[in-house]
């Protein structure tokens, strides 16, 4: 892994193991403990841990996290919720981005392009942060599905919006037709790339009962689908999500052996633990380096706007489905709102803001501030909120009343 040497990697994983033990014993979210540990390491031993770069986040860490979440999403409930999810990740993300962009422009005098870029990157919930937080919570199945699936889907929308705004910032002419074409290209291209990679490799997996080979093929599917989609400027996350759904539903129904299924799930549980450990520790290390005091006003305003944008993304969309079979209980809506954590994906996009944008440096620092609030305040209070709203599963694994 580029930027890591084995002693540093070993030390980080040892720290992550200690944090995991403490998190289980004291009952706090694992991701929060990791970020705190990363901050502590950066203060005690600055420069030891490798830097958190956009490439490391996007091409190394993100594919396995998306794939691990996707292989455990059942197709039938996902398909049933798809109209609601589609509204959340299109209209919802657009509303959230507009609230943040407008607020940063009118309250702080940011340029429209700077405010727009920040609004888009901070509007979408981050699958890395959300999946890591909800993984440890035995919340009711529909709520878990909604939170997890939305966080996985809305990356494509954020990426398209971010790319369009970057084109505008670079002097490109962008019209409604181009936006529509880019959106279709990103979505359809991602789905096609996921299918093109996953289906033949799943068929190959069906020719063997060796679980090691089956695990290896799923690794190729996870990264291969992501890289193929990104090569053609489509959504890598959507490609890996599609591939994961294929493996987790079609693959486990026959192509992958029974022993292989258990091996695949255990393997990806470990990979998710490994990647989550590294990414949140590195986020903490980078947080410790940020000059928050210099942008405290912008950070506070941005955090409030991000919450307001999330509310605008969730509650109006939920209201539109209030009289349908996809009606979402108020308790679920509150968790969807407060559980809209930001994390590594927002930081990767922030670090991609070009130097020509006047607010670039401020955008980066403010993004880290919003992520810090998201992880520490929202992340720490999520277990309390789910218990307060009685949304955890019963002892027998069944959902309570919703």
C-alpha positions in Angstrom: 0.0 0.0 0.0 1.6 3.2 -1.2 2.8 5.5 1.6 2.8 2.7 4.3 5.8 0.8 5.6 5.3 -2.4 7.6 6.3 -1.1 11.0 3.9 1.9 10.7 1.1 -0.3 9.3 1.6 -2.8 12.2 1.6 0.0 14.7 -1.6 1.5 13.3 -3.4 -1.9 13.3 -2.2 -2.5 16.9 -3.7 0.9 17.9 -6.9 0.0 16.0 -7.2 -3.3 17.9 -6.8 -1.6 21.2 -9.5 1.0 20.2 -11.8 -1.8 19.1 -11.5 -3.5 22.5 -12.1 -0.2 24.3 -15.1 0.6 22.1 -16.7 -2.7 22.8 -16.0 -2.5 26.5 -17.2 1.1 27.0 -19.9 1.2 24.3 -18.7 4.1 22.1 -18.6 4.0 18.3 -15.5 2.4 17.0 -15.0 5.1 14.3 -15.0 7.9 16.9 -12.3 6.2 18.9 -10.2 5.7 15.8 -10.3 9.4 14.9 -9.4 10.3 18.4 -6.6 7.9 18.3 -5.4 9.4 15.0 -5.4 12.8 16.6 -3.4 11.6 19.5 -0.9 9.8 17.3 -0.4 12.9 15.2 0.2 15.1 18.3 2.6 12.6 20.0 4.4 11.4 16.9 3.9 13.9 14.0 4.8 12.8 10.6 4.8 9.1 11.4 1.5 8.1 9.7 1.2 8.5 6.0 -0.8 11.4 4.6 -4.4 11.0 3.7 -4.6 11.7 0.0 -7.6 11.7 -2.4 -6.2 8.8 -4.3 -5.7 6.7 -1.2 -9.3 7.4 -0.1 -10.9 7.0 -3.5 -9.0 4.1 -5.2 -7.7 2.1 -2.3 -10.1 2.5 0.6 -13.5 3.1 -1.0 -14.0 0.1 -3.3 -13.7 -2.6 -0.5 -16.0 -0.7 1.9 -18.7 -0.2 -0.7 -18.4 -3.8 -1.9 -18.5 -5.2 1.7 -21.7 -3.3 2.4 -23.3 -4.1 -0.9 -22.9 -7.9 -0.7 -25.0 -7.9 2.4 -27.9 -5.9 0.9 -30.8 -8.1 0.0 -32.2 -7.4 -3.5 -35.9 -7.6 -2.8 -36.1 -5.0 0.0 -33.6 -2.8 -1.9 -35.8 -2.9 -5.0 -38.9 -2.1 -3.0 -37.2 1.0 -1.5 -35.7 2.1 -4.7 -38.2 4.9 -5.5 -37.7 6.4 -2.1 -33.9 6.1 -2.3 -33.8 7.6 -5.8 -35.7 10.7 -4.5 -33.3 11.0 -1.6 -30.2 10.8 -3.6 -31.4 13.2 -6.4 -33.8 15.8 -5.1 -32.5 15.4 -1.6 -28.9 15.9 -2.4 -29.7 18.8 -4.7 -31.7 20.6 -2.0 -29.0 20.0 0.5 -26.3 21.4 -1.8 -28.4 24.5 -2.6 -29.0 25.3 1.1 -25.2 25.0 1.8 -24.1 26.9 -1.3 -26.5 29.7 -0.9 -25.7 30.1 2.8 -22.0 30.2 2.3 -22.5 32.8 -0.5 -24.9 35.1 1.3 -23.5 34.7 4.9 -19.8 34.6 4.2 -19.5 36.2 0.7 -18.0 33.1 -0.9 -18.1 33.0 -4.7 -21.0 31.0 -6.2 -18.5 28.4 -7.6 -16.7 28.0 -4.3 -20.0 27.7 -2.4 -21.4 25.3 -5.0 -18.4 23.0 -4.9 -18.5 22.9 -1.1 -22.3 22.5 -1.1 -22.1 19.4 -3.4 -19.2 17.7 -1.6 -20.7 18.2 1.9 -24.3 17.5 0.9 -23.9 13.7 0.2 -23.6 11.4 3.2 -20.4 9.4 3.1 -20.7 5.6 2.8 -17.4 5.1 4.6 -18.6 7.0 7.7 -22.2 5.8 7.6 -21.5 2.1 7.1 -18.7 2.1 9.7 -21.0 3.7 12.3 -24.2 1.7 11.6 -22.3 -1.6 11.3 -22.0 -1.9 15.0 -25.6 -0.9 15.7 -28.3 -3.6 15.6 -30.9 -1.2 14.3 -34.1 -2.3 12.7 -33.6 -3.9 9.3 -35.5 -1.3 7.2 -33.7 1.6 8.8 -30.4 -0.1 8.4 -31.1 -0.6 4.7 -32.3 3.0 4.1 -29.3 4.5 5.8 -26.8 2.2 4.2 -28.2 2.1 0.7 -28.7 5.9 0.5 -25.1 6.5 1.6 -23.9 4.2 -1.1 -26.1 5.6 -3.9 -25.7 9.3 -3.4 -22.0 9.3 -4.2 -22.8 9.2 -7.9 -25.0 12.3 -7.7 -22.3 14.2 -5.7 -19.6 13.2 -8.1 -21.6 14.3 -11.2 -22.4 17.6 -9.6 -18.8 18.1 -8.5 -17.5 17.3 -12.0 -20.0 19.7 -13.6 -19.0 22.5 -11.3 -15.3 21.8 -11.9 -16.0 22.1 -15.6 -17.6 25.5 -15.0 -14.7 26.6 -12.9 -12.4 25.6 -15.7 -14.2 27.8 -18.2 -16.3 25.1 -19.8 -19.7 25.7 -21.2 -22.2 23.7 -19.3 -25.9 23.5 -20.3 -28.8 21.4 -19.2 -28.2 18.9 -21.9 -24.6 18.3 -20.9 -25.6 17.9 -17.2 -28.2 15.3 -18.3 -25.7 13.5 -20.5 -23.1 13.4 -17.7 -25.7 12.1 -15.2 -26.8 9.3 -17.5 -23.2 8.4 -18.4 -22.2 8.3 -14.7 -25.2 6.2 -13.6 -25.6 3.9 -16.6 -21.9 3.5 -17.1 -21.4 2.6 -13.4 -24.2 -0.1 -13.5 -22.9 -1.5 -16.8 -19.3 -1.6 -15.5 -20.4 -3.4 -12.4 -22.3 -6.0 -14.4 -19.6 -6.5 -17.0 -17.0 -7.3 -14.4 -19.1 -9.2 -11.9 -21.2 -11.5 -14.1 -18.3 -13.3 -15.9 -16.2 -13.6 -12.8 -19.2 -15.0 -10.9 -19.6 -17.6 -13.6 -16.0 -18.5 -13.3 -16.4 -18.9 -9.5 -19.2 -21.4 -10.2 -16.6 -23.7 -11.8 -14.8 -24.2 -8.5 -15.5 -25.0 -4.9 -12.2 -23.7 -3.7 -13.2 -20.9 -1.3 -9.7 -19.2 -1.6 -10.3 -18.9 -5.4 -13.8 -17.6 -4.8 -12.5 -15.0 -2.3 -9.8 -13.9 -4.8 -12.4 -13.5 -7.6 -14.5 -11.3 -5.3 -11.5 -9.1 -4.7 -11.1 -8.7 -8.5 -14.8 -7.9 -8.8 -14.6 -5.2 -6.1 -11.6 -3.3 -7.5 -12.1 -4.2 -11.1 -15.6 -2.9 -11.4 -14.5 0.4 -9.6 -11.5 0.9 -11.8 -13.3 0.1 -15.1 -16.1 2.6 -14.3 -13.6 5.3 -13.3 -11.6 4.7 -16.5 -14.6 5.6 -18.5 -15.6 8.6 -16.2 -18.5 6.7 -14.8 -19.3 6.2 -11.1 -16.9 3.7 -9.5 -19.0 3.5 -6.4 -22.1 2.7 -8.3 -20.2 0.1 -10.3 -18.9 -1.6 -7.1 -22.4 -1.3 -5.6 -23.9 -3.1 -8.6 -21.2 -5.7 -8.5 -21.7 -6.3 -4.8 -25.4 -6.7 -5.3 -24.8 -9.2 -8.0 -22.4 -11.2 -5.8 -24.5 -11.0 -2.7 -27.7 -12.0 -4.4 -27.1 -13.9 -7.6 -23.6 -15.2 -6.6 -24.6 -16.6 -3.2 -27.6 -18.4 -4.8 -25.5 -20.9 -6.7 -22.3 -19.7 -8.3 -20.4 -19.5 -5.0 -20.4 -22.6 -2.9 -21.8 -22.8 0.7 -18.3 -23.0 2.2 -17.2 -20.2 -0.2 -20.1 -18.0 0.9 -19.0 -18.1 4.5 -15.4 -17.6 3.5 -16.3 -14.6 1.3 -18.3 -12.9 4.1 -15.6 -13.5 6.7 -13.0 -12.2 4.4 -14.9 -9.0 3.6 -15.7 -8.5 7.3 -11.9 -8.5 8.0 -11.2 -6.2 5.0 -13.8 -3.7 6.2 -12.3 -3.7 9.7 -8.8 -3.2 8.3 -9.7 -0.4 5.9 -12.0 1.4 8.4 -9.3 1.2 11.0 -6.7 2.8 8.7 -9.0 5.4 7.1 -10.4 6.8 10.4 -7.0 6.9 12.1 -5.6 8.8 9.1 -8.6 11.2 9.2 -7.8 11.9 12.8 -4.1 12.5 11.9 -5.1 15.0 9.3 -7.7 16.7 11.6 -4.8 17.4 14.1 -3.0 19.4 11.4 -5.9 21.6 10.4 -5.8 25.4 11.5 -9.4 25.4 12.7 -8.9 28.6 14.7 -8.3 30.6 11.6 -11.7 29.7 10.1 -13.8 29.2 13.2 -16.6 31.4 12.0 -16.8 29.7 8.6 -16.6 26.3 10.2 -19.5 27.0 12.6 -21.7 28.4 9.8 -20.8 25.6 7.5 -21.7 23.0 10.2 -25.1 24.6 10.8 -25.8 24.9 7.1 -24.8 21.2 6.6 -27.3 20.2 9.2 -30.0 22.5 7.7 -29.2 21.1 4.2 -29.5 17.5 5.5 -32.9 18.4 7.0 -34.0 19.8 3.7 -32.8 16.6 2.0 -34.7 14.3 4.3 -38.0 15.7 5.6 -39.5 17.1 2.4 -38.7 13.9 0.5 -40.2 11.8 3.2 -43.3 14.0 3.2 -43.8 13.3 -0.5 -44.0 9.5 0.3 -46.2 9.9 3.4 -49.3 8.5 1.8 -47.6 5.6 0.0 -46.6 2.1 0.9 -43.0 3.5 1.3 -44.1 5.8 4.2 -41.2 6.3 6.6 -41.9 6.7 10.3 -40.9 9.9 12.0 -38.4 8.0 14.2 -36.6 6.7 11.0 -36.6 10.2 9.5 -34.9 11.6 12.6 -32.2 9.0 12.4 -31.8 9.5 8.6 -31.3 13.2 9.3 -28.9 12.9 12.3 -27.2 9.9 10.8 -26.2 11.8 7.6 -22.5 11.6 8.6 -19.8 13.1 6.5 -16.4 11.5 6.2 -13.6 10.5 3.9 -15.5 11.0 0.6 -16.2 14.6 1.4 -12.5 15.1 2.3 -11.4 13.5 -0.9 -13.5 15.9 -3.0 -12.4 18.9 -0.9 -8.8 18.0 -1.6 -9.7 17.9 -5.3 -10.9 21.5 -5.4 -8.5 23.3 -7.9 -6.1 26.1 -6.7 -7.9 28.6 -9.0 -10.9 28.6 -6.6 -10.4 31.5 -4.2 -11.8 29.7 -1.2 -9.9 26.4 -1.8 -7.8 26.4 1.4 -10.8 27.4 3.5 -13.0 24.8 1.8 -10.5 22.1 2.8 -10.2 23.2 6.5 -14.0 23.8 6.8 -14.7 20.4 5.3 -12.5 18.8 8.0 -14.3 20.8 10.6 -17.7 19.6 9.4 -16.4 16.0 9.3 -15.0 16.3 12.8 -18.4 17.5 14.1 -20.1 14.7 12.2 -18.0 12.0 13.6 -17.6 13.2 17.2 -21.0 14.8 17.9 -23.4 12.9 15.6 -21.4 9.7 15.7 -21.2 9.7 19.5 -24.9 10.4 19.9 -26.3 8.0 17.3 -26.4 5.0 19.7 -28.2 7.1 22.2 -30.7 8.3 19.6 -31.5 4.8 18.3 -32.1 3.6 21.8 -34.1 6.7 22.7 -36.4 6.1 19.7 -36.5 2.3 20.4 -35.2 1.5 17.0 -32.8 -1.4 17.8 -33.8 -4.9 17.0 -35.3 -7.2 19.7 -33.2 -9.9 21.3 -34.4 -12.4 18.7 -33.3 -10.2 15.8 -36.8 -9.0 14.9 -37.7 -5.4 14.3 -39.8 -3.7 16.9 -42.8 -1.6 16.0 -42.1 1.2 13.5 
